[in-house]
Amino acid sequence: MDTPTDNGTSKRVVLLVVTIAVFVFPFMGSAVNIALPTIGKELALDAVTLGWIATAYFLSSAALLVPLGRIADIYGRKKIFTCGIVIFTLSSLFSGMANSATMLISWRVFQGVGGAMLAGTAAALLTTVFPANERGKVLGIYVAAAYIGLSLGPVLGGVLTERLGWRSIFFLGALLGLAVIGVVLWKLKGEWTGAKGEKFDFAGSVIYILGLVALVYGFTLLPAMSGVGLIIGGIIGLSAFVRWEMRTRSPVLDVNLFRNSKAFTLSNLAALINYSATFAITFLMSLYLQYLKGFNPGSAGLILVAMPAMQAIFSPLAGRLSDRIEPRLIASAGMALTTIGLIIFIFLNEATPLGLIIGNLLLIGFGFALFVSPNTNAVMSSAPNTAYGVASAMLATMQQVGMVLSMGIAMLMFTLYIGRVQITPEYYPLFQQSIKTAFIIFAILCFGGIFASLARGKVR
């Protein structure tokens, strides 16, 4: 595995740099989730604003992933990757210094910009460097690194919040980012491009960004009429984007990737559905464990580690299996297990035994592990090598949009059941009802996703 690449950098160094970066980013996300009740108390934030601290990053990241993936294909994947980790590091530092919700949410937006640069290039770098017969294995390691970050986030985040305050989470993120920058400058030599010399479609990128932001932001404003208006505007904008991309010579997103490959299209759709149905689980369970069950941040973090720990353990195995068995079969089985776990969480209440909660988190984590690595392998293997950056960015966009929609569903439930108030004991029954309704919606989504996953056909 440690053979040199075309420009002299060993494949193992590329894998090392990418896995460190994809560890840092989800670590920050899950660590901040566990600190949200503490942040809300210190800054006097309502439930909906708390949700925006988590959502702001994913919205900015989702909007920029595809344009930045295209820029990486044209100008160099290493350049964009390096810029991403620098922006992420600086925004982590300034997030830790924020003294208001506005400042914190603003810096989380910049974290999303850095994250888009990382997520839009990470899988592309690995797919460029490793041959087809090794991709499932290395993409499994890549996914495992992300879930190790997710696993350690709640534990370290909980401990840091209790001992040093929530700001220490962001300062730790800045230190980890500095470590990645050091490895990149020291070890990662050369550059990789897939579409060198082609033009960047600036007009198409602007239409895409505005359309996607309007659509996703509008969803978070529901049931207000302004939300409906933005969703309609977003759909019109994205439709105009597709028409523009079909006519332009150097599209930011080659629509033919979807028209010519059923596997590429349905694998991306399956990713969108899966993340829409699952991402808010950690957010909702963090609040549930601390509000309804009375756990402190550290204890809640230890409980929540069950789900990403299973993802980290089994993702490499699922990735290797997808090199031998059709990815759609493994991924669809994973989505079915996740659906069962979501159905069980519909019946959560204050008396639910802790053993059942942990067992169900393990089940969902195992299902998610079976889905993500094979699905990533299916997407990247169905794209031509000139479009690895865009394919990687498209998959990451589906994941990020799914995350925003998942958080949007959770915040919509808070808006409908609780309103813009702090979650205090008199609102606990309404809070519990909002969680129940959210899990019903997630279970229905995930059940539908099984069929999208099965319908993609054979990748090889």
N, C-alpha and C positions, 0 to 999 in steps of 0.2 A: 504493500500500500504506500510505501514511502519513496516511490520513484519520483524523479523530478518532473515538473510540468514543462511546457514548451519554453517558458521564459526562465527556467532554472530554479524556481521555488519548489521545494518538495511538497507533494500532495498533503503530507501530514501537517505541515505548517499551515496550509490553507484551511484544513479541517480544524486545527487548533484555534486559529484566529476567529473563524466563523462560530465555532461552538462557544467560545468565551463570550462573544458579542450576543449571541442568542440566549445565553444564560442570563446576562445582566438585565436585558430588557423586560422579560416576564417577571423576573425577581422583583423589580421595582413596582410593577403593576400589582402583584399579589401582596407585597408588603404594605403598599399604600392602602389597599382594600381593608386590611385588618385594622389600620389606624383610623379609618373614617369616623367611627363614633367619637374618638378622642379629638380629632380635628374639628368635628362638628360642635363639640362642647366648648373647645377653646375659642373658636371663631364664631360661635352662636349661629350655626347654619341649619336650615331646614332640610328635610329628607331629599327634596328634589335637587337643591344646590349641592348636597353631598354627592349625589349621583353624577353631577356635572364634573366634579373633581376627577372621577374615574373616566367619564365619557369624553372630556375635552381632548385628551391625548388621542383616543381612537378615531375621533372625527377628523382631526387634522391629518393624521397618519393615513387614513383611508383615502382622503381626497388627493393626496400627493403621490401615492405609491406607484400608480401606472405611469404618470409623466416622469418620475424619477427613475423608474425601471428602464424606460426608453432612453433617458439621458445616459444612464449607466451603460447601455448597449452601444451607444454612439461614442461617448467620450472616455469610458473606462469604468469598469465595475469597482476596481480598487479605490479610485478617486472618490466616488460617491459613498462607498462604504466608510472610508476614512473621515470624510466630512460629516457623515451621520453620527459617528461615535463622538466626534468633537462637539457637535451641537447638543447631543444627548448629555454629555458630561457637564457642559456649561449650564444647561437648563435645569439639571438636577441640583447643581449648586445654588442657583437663584431660587428654585422652588423651596429649598430649605430655609431661605431667608425671607420668604413671603410673610407679610403680616396681615393680609386680608384675603377673602375668597377671590376677589378679582385678580389680585397678583398671582395667587396660586394657580388658578385656572388658566391665566395667560401663559405662565411658564410651562404648564402641562401641555398647552398647545405646541410650544416650541419643542418639548420632548417628543411630541408626535411627529414633528418634522424630521428630527433626528432618527426616530424610529422608522419612518418611511424609507429613509436612505439605507438603513440597515436591512429591514425586511425585504426591500425591493432588490437587494443584491446578494443576500446570504445564500439562498438556495441556488441562485444563478451561478455564483462562484463555484459551488460544489459540483453542480451539474456540468459546468465547463471543464473542470479539472479531472473528474472521475469518469471512467468509461461506463457504458450502460449496465454491464454485469456487476458493478460495484455500487451503483447509485442507491439501491434500496437499503444497503447496509449503512452507507454514510449518511443518508437522509434520516435513517432511524436514529443514528447517533445525534444528528442535528436536532431532531424532535425531542430526544431524551434530554439534551442539554437545556432546552427550553423548559421542559417539565421539572427538571431538577431545580431550575430557577424558581418556577412556580411553587415547588415543594418547600424550598427554604424560605421563600418570601413571607408566608404567614408566621412561621416559627421565629425567624430573626426579626421580622417586623413587629411581632407581638412583644418580644423581649426588649427590643430597642425602644418601642413606644412606652413601655412600663418603666424602664430604667433611665433612658436618656431623653425621652420625648419624641414626638412624631417627626420632628425636623431631622433627627439623626438618620432616618431612613434615606432621605434625599442626599445627605452628605456621604453616606456609605455608597450610594449609587454613583456619585461623582468620583469617589476613589476607585471604584471598580472600572468606571469608564476610563480613567487615567491609565489603569493597568492595561486595558485593551489597546489604547493609543500607543503605549510603549512597545507592546508586542508587534503591532502593525508596522511601526517605524523601524523596528529592529530586524524583523524577520521576513515581512511580506515584501518581496521584490517583484519588479516587473508590473505588467498591466494586462488586463483581459478585456477585449471588446468583441461584440458579435455583429455590429452594424457600423463599423468605422467609416466615416466620410459621408454618411447619410444625413439628411437635414432633420432638424427637430421641429415637430409640428406644434408651434407655440399657440396658434389660434385654437386648434383642436383641444389642446391641454386646458386652456382657459374655459372653454365651453364645458369640458368634462368636469373640472374642479367645481365650477359654479353649480352645475346640474346635480352633482353628487352631494355637495354640501346642502343645497336647498332640500333635496329629497330626505336626507338623513336627519338634518336639523328640524325639518318640518315634522318628521315622525315623533321627535322628542317633545314637540309642542302640543301634540294631540291631547285632549279633544278640541282645543281652541280652533276657530276658523282660520287664524293665521297659519296654523300647522297644515291644515288642508290645502290652503293656497300655495304654500311652499312645496308641498308634495306634488301638486299638479304642475307647478313651475319646474320642479326637478325632473319630472317624467318628460315634459316637453323638451327641456335642455338636453337630457341624455338621448332622446330620440334624434334631436338635431345633431348631436355628437356622432351618433352611428352613421347618419346620412353623410356628414362631413368626412368621416374616416373612409367611407367607401369611395369617395371621389378624389381625395388627396393622394399625392405620389408617395410621401413618406409619412404614413399614419403613426400617431403615438401608440395606437392600439390596432394591430392588424386584425380586422374583423374576420378575415379568412381563417384565423385560428379557430374561431367558433364555427364558421360555416363548413369548414373542411374536416373537422374532427369532433365527432359525437362524444368521444371519450373525454376530450379536453373540456367541452361545454358542460357535460353532466357532472364531471369530477369537480369543476368549479362551483356548480350549483349545489352539489352535495356538501361542499365545504361551507358555503354560505348558510345553508339550512342548519348544519351541525353546530356552527358557532352561534347562530341566532338562538338555538335551543339550549345551549349549555353555558355560555360565558358568564351570565349573571348569577349562576349557581353560587360561586364563591362570594360574590357581593351580598346576595340575599342571606346565605348561611352565616356569614360573618356577623351581620346585624341580628339575625335570629339567635345565634349562640350568645351574643353579648346582651341583647335586650331581654328576650324571653327566657333564656336558660340561665342568665346571670353570670356567665363566664367572664374572666378578665381577658384582655387582648392576648396575653401569652398562652393561656389555656385554649382559647378559641383557635389560635394559630396552630397549635399542636393537633387539634382535632381535624382542622381543614387540610392538613398536610397529607391526609390519607388519599385524597383523590389525585393530586399531581404526582405523589410518590408512585402510585400504580402506573401512571402514564410514563414516568421516567424509567421504571423497571422494564415495562413490556414494549415500549416503542421500538427499541432496536430489534427485538425478536420479530415484531410485526413487520418491520422494514425488510428484514432478511427473508421472511416468508413471502413477501410481495415480489421478491426476485425470482421465486419458483412457482408461486400460485397466483392466479389472476387477482390483482389488487381489489377488484370490485367485490369479490366474495368475502375477503377478510374485512374490508371496510364496512360492508353492509351488515355483517354479523356484529361488528362493533357498535354500529348505530342502533341495532335492535336491542342490545344490552343496555345502552344508554337510555333508550325509551322506557325500558322497564324501571330503571332507577328513577327517572323523572316522575313516573306514575306513583311510585312509592312515596316520593316527597310531597305529593299533593295532600297527603294525610298527616303532615307535620302539625304538631301542637305542643303546648308547654309540657305535656306529660310524655312525649315520645322518648323512649329509652335511648340513652347515649350509644349503646351497642348497636342498635338498629341504624342510627344516623351514620356512625363510622362505617358499618358494613355496607351501607348503600353508597357512601362516598367512594369506597373501594370498588364497588361494582361499576359505577359510572366512570371512574378512572380507568378501569380495565377496558371498558367499551370504547372510551375515547382513544386509548392507546392503539387498539385494533383498527380504528378508523384513520387516524391522522397520517401515519407514516406511509401506508399503502396508497392513500388518496394523493399524498404529495408526489409519490413515485409515479402514479398514473398521470397526473397533470404534466410533470416535467418530461416524462418519456413520450408524451403525445405531442410535444412542441418541437419545431425545428431548432437547430443550434443557433441560428441567427436571431432567435426570439427568446432565448433563455431568460434574459433580464425581464422582458415584458411578461413572459409566462410566470416567472417567479413573483413579479409584482402583482399580476392579476390574481394569483392564488392568495397572496398576502392581503390584497384588497378585499377579496371575498371573506377572508377571515376577519379583517378589521371592520368591514361593514356589518358582518354578522355580530361581532362584539358590540358595535354601537346599537344595532337593532335590539339585541338581547337586553342591553342596559336601558334602551328606550322603552321596551315592554315593562321592565321593572319600575322605571320612573313613572310611566303612564299609570300603572296600578297604584303607586303611591299618590299620584295626583287625584285619581278617581276616588280612592278609599279614604285617604288621610288629609290631603291638601297640603299647602305649603306651611307646615308647622314642624317643630322639633318633635322627635319620637319620644314621648314621655309615657309613664305607665297608663294614663287614661286612654291613650291611643293604641295600646298593645293589641286589643281585640281586632281593631281595624287593620293594624299592621299585619297580623296573622292572616286575615282574610285576603289582603293584597298579595301576600306570598303564595297562598293557595291558588289564586286565580292565575298568577304568573306561571306556576308550575303546570297548570292545566294547559295553558297556551304552549309552553315549551314541549310538553309531551306530544301534543297534536302535531307540532312542527317536525319533531324528530321522527315520528312515525311516518310522516309523508316523505321525509328524507331517505328512508330505507329504499323506497321505490326509485327515487332519482339515482341513488347509488347503484342499484341493481341494473338499471336501464342503460348504463353507460357503454355496455358491450366490452369486448376484449381489447386490451391494450397491446398485447403481443400475440 
